[in-house]
C-alpha cells in the first residue's frame, strides 16, 4: 500500500479509440508523443473498457462507480437542458476525496445534466422522461432559459471545489458558452449560424469559437496545477474532460497550430489536440515539481468514430476491434488506458487485467484508505493492486452497454451479447448480426475473445450452458443493484 496520498489527475478524451494512440497501434497515422511517453513511464492497460459505448453514461460511471443504466437513462445520452443525472446525495469521486482533505477541480465537458433557471413567468418542462427525443432544443423553448441565474446540480454541488467548462460537448451541443463555477461566462443570446461548422443548432454567446474550447480548458487546468503547487500540504484531484476528438471533425475545430499535425485529416488533428492537452498537463506537473507525487490516468469515454465524414485516411481509429462508438462490440468500449505513478507503477509496464472505467471510484477509495458505503460505488472494483504490479484479477466479470441499450457481459474469454430490460427480462432474437448492431429484443451473440477477438464467429447456439450462466449473472446484478 502506498504510504502517501498522491495528487490524482484524470484526463478523459471524447471519442478517442484504441487505435488512435501510437503506443496501442504502431500503424497509427496520428502522432501522440505525450501519451506514448506516459506509457513508457507508466503502465498500459490492454483490456480496459468504458461502462458504456457513449459519453454521458460513461461519465456517470467514472464519477460514481455505478452503471448508468441503473438510473432513468437506459440508453443514448443527454443533449442540452436535462436535469442533473447524478443524484445530489450520491457519493462521487470528488466528494469522497474532498472529505479526505483533497482540493478538487473539474475542467472541460460535463455532460451530466444541469439545473438551469427559467425566465420569470415562463415554464420549461425539464422533467421529461429520458432520453429526450431529438438532439436540439426548439428555439422557442430554449429562449425560456434565464442564463443569468445560477446553475444548480453541477460539479460544485457534487464535490468539486472548482469548475470551468461547458454543459456538454463544446463543439456539438448548445448552449455554446463556458461555465465558471455555477454561472455562464457571458449570456448565450444568438443562434449558432448555419454556416458555422458542426454542432447542433442552439444559443451561443456572440463570440463563441469551437476551436478555442479545449485550449481554454487546458489553460485553466494548468493554472489550477500551478495554484495547487503552492499548497504542499493539500493533495488535489484534477478531472480534465476534453471535447476532442468528438465530432464535428472539421478544420474549424482544430487550433491553427495543430492543423495538419496528423496524416488522418481533421479528426486525426483533433486526436493530436488531445495529446497536446495531455502534454501541457505533464509539463505543468514537471515544472511545479509534482510529477513524482501524482497519479496520472489518461483514457477515453468510448470508442472512436471511423473517420471524418466517412474518410478514414487508411487509419484504424479503433484498431483491429470490431465496431465503433455506440456499438456493443469491442470497438465501442475497449479503451486506451494509461497510468503513471512514479515509485508505485513500474515504468514501461503492461497489464492485461479486465477493468472498467467505473473502477476508478473503488481504486481512489483504496488509495486513500476509505471504505465505500453500501450505497456508493456499487459496480466498482479497485485496480490499485494491478497498478502496484500484483498479478491478480481486478474483477471476475464486466457488463458493457451500448448507445441503443444493448447489454453484454464478459467473463474470462467469453463474451455474451444479449438485450434485456432492467427488470432482468432477457431478450429474444435471431442468430448472427453482421452488418449492424443487434437491436433490443434480438437474439444473443456469444464470442470467445481469446480465439476470436474480432467477434466474427457467433457461438450462441453451440454453448447453451454458458449462455444460461451469463444470462443469470446479468439478471442477478440487475436485481441486486450492485455487481461487486
WONORFEN-V716942 format. One record per backbone hydrogen bond with DSSP energy under -0.5 kcal/mol. CO is the residue of the C=O (numbers start at 0). NH is the residue of the N-H. E is the energy in kcal/mol with one decimal. If there is no record, write none. Layout:
BEGIN
CO:NH:E
CO:NH:E
END
This chain:
BEGIN
3:5:-0.7
6:294:-3.0
7:237:-2.9
8:10:-0.5
8:296:-2.8
9:11:-0.5
9:239:-2.6
10:12:-0.5
10:298:-2.1
11:241:-2.3
12:14:-0.6
12:300:-1.6
14:16:-0.5
14:304:-0.5
16:19:-1.6
16:20:-0.5
20:23:-1.9
20:24:-1.8
24:27:-2.2
28:262:-2.8
31:35:-2.3
32:36:-2.1
33:37:-2.4
34:38:-2.1
35:39:-1.9
36:40:-2.0
37:41:-0.6
38:41:-0.6
38:347:-0.6
39:347:-0.6
41:348:-2.4
42:44:-0.6
42:338:-2.4
43:350:-2.0
44:336:-0.7
46:354:-1.9
47:334:-2.8
48:356:-2.4
52:325:-2.0
53:57:-1.1
54:58:-2.5
55:59:-2.2
56:60:-2.1
57:61:-2.7
58:62:-2.1
59:63:-1.6
60:64:-2.7
62:92:-2.1
63:376:-1.2
64:378:-2.6
66:69:-1.4
67:70:-2.6
71:73:-1.2
81:113:-1.6
84:86:-0.5
86:89:-1.7
91:95:-2.6
92:96:-2.4
93:97:-2.6
94:98:-2.0
95:99:-1.1
96:101:-2.6
97:100:-1.7
102:236:-2.6
103:160:-1.2
103:161:-1.6
104:238:-2.7
105:163:-1.9
106:240:-2.7
107:165:-1.8
111:84:-3.1
111:85:-0.6
113:115:-1.0
114:151:-2.6
116:145:-2.1
118:121:-2.2
123:125:-1.7
125:82:-0.5
125:127:-1.6
137:141:-2.9
138:142:-1.7
140:143:-1.9
141:144:-1.6
143:118:-3.0
144:146:-0.9
145:148:-1.4
146:183:-0.7
151:114:-3.5
153:156:-1.8
154:157:-1.6
154:159:-2.3
157:94:-0.7
161:105:-2.8
162:180:-2.9
163:107:-1.8
164:178:-3.0
165:109:-1.9
166:110:-3.3
168:171:-1.5
168:172:-2.3
171:199:-1.9
174:176:-1.4
175:204:-2.3
177:184:-3.0
178:164:-2.2
178:180:-0.6
179:181:-0.9
179:182:-1.6
181:150:-2.8
182:179:-3.0
183:185:-1.1
185:187:-0.6
186:188:-0.6
189:203:-2.5
192:195:-1.5
201:191:-2.7
202:174:-0.5
202:175:-2.5
203:188:-1.6
203:189:-2.0
204:207:-2.1
208:211:-1.9
209:212:-1.7
211:215:-1.6
212:216:-2.5
213:217:-2.4
214:218:-2.5
215:219:-2.2
216:220:-2.3
217:221:-2.8
218:222:-2.3
219:223:-2.0
220:224:-2.1
221:225:-2.4
222:226:-2.3
223:227:-2.8
224:228:-1.8
226:229:-1.3
227:230:-1.6
229:231:-0.7
230:233:-1.2
232:234:-0.6
234:102:-2.4
235:7:-2.7
236:104:-2.9
236:238:-0.5
237:9:-3.1
237:239:-0.6
238:106:-2.7
238:240:-0.6
239:11:-2.8
239:241:-0.7
240:108:-2.7
242:245:-1.8
243:13:-2.3
247:249:-1.5
249:252:-1.8
250:253:-1.8
251:210:-0.7
252:254:-0.5
254:257:-2.2
254:258:-0.5
255:258:-1.1
257:260:-2.0
263:267:-1.5
264:268:-2.1
265:269:-1.8
266:270:-1.7
267:271:-2.1
268:272:-1.7
269:273:-1.9
270:274:-2.4
271:275:-2.3
272:276:-2.1
273:277:-2.3
274:278:-2.3
275:279:-2.4
276:280:-1.9
277:281:-2.5
278:282:-2.8
279:283:-1.9
280:284:-2.4
281:285:-2.3
282:286:-3.0
283:287:-2.1
284:289:-2.9
284:290:-1.1
285:288:-1.5
289:292:-1.5
290:293:-1.3
292:6:-2.6
293:295:-0.6
294:8:-3.1
295:339:-2.5
296:10:-3.1
297:337:-2.5
298:12:-2.6
303:324:-2.4
306:308:-0.6
307:310:-2.2
310:307:-2.1
311:314:-2.0
314:316:-1.0
315:318:-1.6
316:18:-1.3
316:19:-0.7
317:320:-1.5
321:330:-3.3
323:326:-2.2
325:402:-2.1
325:403:-0.5
328:331:-2.3
329:332:-1.4
329:333:-3.2
331:302:-2.4
332:49:-2.4
332:334:-0.6
334:47:-0.5
335:299:-0.5
336:44:-2.9
337:297:-2.4
338:42:-3.4
339:295:-2.7
340:343:-2.4
340:344:-2.8
343:345:-0.5
345:348:-0.8
348:43:-2.2
350:45:-2.3
352:354:-0.5
354:48:-1.8
355:358:-2.1
356:359:-1.6
357:360:-0.9
358:362:-1.9
359:363:-2.7
360:364:-2.3
361:365:-2.2
362:366:-2.5
363:367:-2.2
364:368:-0.6
364:369:-2.8
365:368:-0.6
369:371:-0.6
372:375:-1.6
376:379:-1.7
377:482:-2.0
377:483:-1.4
382:386:-2.0
383:387:-1.9
384:389:-2.7
385:388:-1.6
389:391:-1.6
395:411:-0.7
397:409:-2.7
399:407:-1.9
400:52:-1.6
401:404:-1.4
402:75:-3.1
405:401:-2.1
406:417:-2.1
407:399:-2.9
408:415:-2.6
409:397:-1.9
410:413:-1.8
412:448:-3.8
413:410:-2.5
414:416:-0.5
414:446:-2.5
415:408:-2.4
415:417:-0.6
416:444:-2.6
417:406:-0.5
418:426:-3.7
420:423:-1.9
423:425:-0.9
424:420:-1.6
438:441:-2.4
441:418:-0.7
444:416:-3.8
445:458:-3.2
446:414:-2.3
446:448:-0.8
447:451:-2.8
451:454:-2.1
455:457:-0.7
456:458:-0.5
458:461:-0.7
458:462:-1.3
462:466:-2.1
463:467:-2.5
464:468:-2.3
465:469:-2.7
466:470:-2.6
467:471:-2.3
468:472:-1.8
469:473:-2.2
470:474:-2.4
471:475:-2.5
472:476:-2.5
473:477:-2.3
474:478:-2.7
475:479:-2.8
476:480:-0.9
476:481:-0.6
END
